[in-house]
Amino acid sequence: MKKRILTLVIIAINFAWSYSQTDTIMNKIKSTDISDFRSRQQIYDFIEVYRQWYLTKDIANIEKVFSNDALIITGTVIETKGNEMQPSTLRIDYRQQDKETYINNLKNNLHIGDDSCKVNIQFENINVVQHKVNKSVYGVKLRQHWNTTGYSDVGWLFLIIDFTNDDTPIIWKSVYQPGDTDKKDLVGLEDFPIK
């Protein structure tokens, strides 16, 4: 009797999220429709893969996932030092960037080529909303904890993701609001017209 040799090929490794994070994503869209369940699973998978690209500094895939016409808005907290007469103040400066500018800035922020710079990004409080008319478009709002060597912050990330092509989701919009932005001031799907 001949022995069979079984070969196992690993095509991807993903780090698992906690049950509560998985449960949050999977239960946000209240429907028993099987296509919605499939969409929820797809969003779960995509968000984790998207996070992994940042952790591994995979600029090529990050660049591919953004639409060429993507609107990317990033916020930075600016602190004005005070004195005895006037206290310190904080303000948020927002910058609108096109895809090329964002990717170039990201390369600097992730210190591409510098293996000593570590990246740790965590997502929590994930909220998913399906567009009312275009059912393949979802708004994903989440709390992001960003840590790199020499820099860290916490804020809210909002993404508009088009899942028309299941194999290649596309991000149309990305808005990062740093700090403890009041929830009523957070952007959402309703803030952007979608055809």
For each residue, the residues with C-beta under 8 A, 3 or more apart:
1:
2:
3:
4:
5:
6:
7:
8:
9:
10: 13
11:
12:
13: 10
14: 48 49 52
15: 48 52
16:
17: 21 22 48
18: 21 22
19: 22 23
20: 23 24
21: 17 18 24 25 123 124 126
22: 17 18 19 25 26 44
23: 19 20 26 27
24: 20 21 27 28 125 126 127
25: 21 22 28 40 43 44 47 126 128
26: 22 23 37 40 41 44
27: 23 24 30
28: 24 25 40 126 127 128 129
29: 36 39 40 128 130
30: 27
31: 36 37
32: 36 37
33: 36 37
34: 37 38
35: 38 39
36: 29 31 32 33 39 40 130
37: 26 31 32 33 34 40 41
38: 34 35 41 42
39: 29 35 36 42 43 130 138 163
40: 25 26 28 29 36 37 43 44 128
41: 26 37 38 44 45
42: 38 39 45 46 163 166 169
43: 25 39 40 46 47 128 138 140 161 163
44: 22 25 26 40 41 47 48
45: 41 42 48 49
46: 42 43 49 50 161 163 169
47: 25 43 44 50 51 123 126 140 142
48: 14 15 17 44 45 51 52
49: 14 45 46 52 53
50: 46 47 53 54 62 65
51: 47 48 54 55 121 123
52: 14 15 48 49 55 56 58
53: 49 50 56 58 61 62 65
54: 50 51 57 58 62 110 119 121
55: 51 52 119 120 121
56: 52 53
57: 54 110 112 119
58: 52 53 54 61 62
59: 62 63 103 106 107 110 112
60: 63 64
61: 53 58 64 65
62: 50 53 54 58 59 65 66 103 106
63: 59 60 66 99 103
64: 60 61 168
65: 50 53 61 62 168 169 170 171
66: 62 63 70 72 99 102 103 170 171 174
67: 70 99 162 170 171 172
68: 99
69: 99 172
70: 66 67 98 99 102 171 172 173 174
71: 96 172 173 174
72: 66 96 97 98 99 101 102 173 174 175
73: 94 95 96 97 173 174 175 176
74: 94 95 97 102 176
75: 92 93 94 95 155 176 177 178 179
76: 92 93 95 178
77: 90 91 92 153 178 179
78: 90 91 92 93
79: 88 89 90
80: 88 89 90 91
81: 88
82: 86 87 88 89
83: 86
84:
85:
86: 82 83
87: 82
88: 79 80 81 82
89: 79 80 82
90: 77 78 79 80 179
91: 77 78 80
92: 75 76 77 78 177 178 179 181
93: 75 76 78
94: 73 74 75
95: 73 74 75 76
96: 71 72 73
97: 72 73 74 101 102 105
98: 70 72 101 102
99: 63 66 67 68 69 70 72 102 103
100: 103 104
101: 72 97 98 104 105
102: 66 70 72 74 97 98 99 105 106 174
103: 59 62 63 66 99 100 106 107
104: 100 101 107 108
105: 97 101 102 108 109
106: 59 62 102 103 109 110
107: 59 103 104 110 112
108: 104 105 111 112
109: 105 106 148 151
110: 54 57 59 106 107 117 119 148
111: 108 114 117 148 149
112: 57 59 107 108
113:
114: 111 117
115:
116: 149
117: 110 111 114 148 149 150
118: 147 148 149
119: 54 55 57 110 147 148
120: 55 145 147 148
121: 51 54 55 144 145 146 147
122: 144 145
123: 21 47 51 126 142 143 144 145 157
124: 21 142 143 145
125: 24 142 143
126: 21 24 25 28 47 123 140 141 142
127: 24 28 140 141 142
128: 25 28 29 40 43 138 139 140
129: 28 138 139 140 141 188 189
130: 29 36 39 135 137 138
131: 134 135 136 137 138 139 189 194
132:
133: 194
134: 131 137 194 195
135: 130 131
136: 131 162 163 164
137: 130 131 134 160 161 162 163 172 194
138: 39 43 128 129 130 131 160 161 163 189
139: 128 129 131 158 159 160 161 188 189
140: 43 47 126 127 128 129 158 159 160 161
141: 126 127 129 156 157 158 186 188
142: 47 123 124 125 126 127 156 157
143: 123 124 125 154 155 156 157
144: 121 122 123 154 155 156 157 176
145: 120 121 122 123 124 152 154
146: 121 151 152 153 154 155
147: 118 119 120 121 151 152
148: 109 110 111 117 118 119 120 151 152
149: 111 116 117 118
150: 117
151: 109 146 147 148
152: 145 146 147 148
153: 77 146 178 179
154: 143 144 145 146 178 179
155: 75 143 144 146 176 177 178 179 181
156: 141 142 143 144 176 177 181 186
157: 123 141 142 143 144 174 175 176 177
158: 139 140 141 173 174 175 176 177 186 187 188
159: 139 140 171 173 174
160: 137 138 139 140 171 172 173 174 189 192 194
161: 43 46 137 138 139 140 169 170 171 172
162: 67 136 137 169 170 171 172
163: 39 42 43 46 136 137 138 166 169
164: 136 170
165: 168 169 170
166: 42 163 169
167:
168: 64 65 165
169: 42 46 65 161 162 163 165 166
170: 65 66 67 161 162 164 165
171: 65 66 67 70 159 160 161 162 174
172: 67 69 70 71 137 160 161 162 194
173: 70 71 72 73 158 159 160 192
174: 66 70 71 72 73 102 157 158 159 160 171
175: 72 73 157 158 187
176: 73 74 75 144 155 156 157 158
177: 75 92 155 156 157 158 181 185 186 187
178: 75 76 77 92 153 154 155 181
179: 75 77 90 92 153 154 155
180:
181: 92 155 156 177 178 185 186
182: 185 186
183: 186
184:
185: 177 181 182
186: 141 156 158 177 181 182 183
187: 158 175 177 191 192
188: 129 139 141 158 191
189: 129 131 138 139 160 192 194
190:
191: 187 188
192: 160 173 187 189
193:
194: 131 133 134 137 160 172 189
195: 134
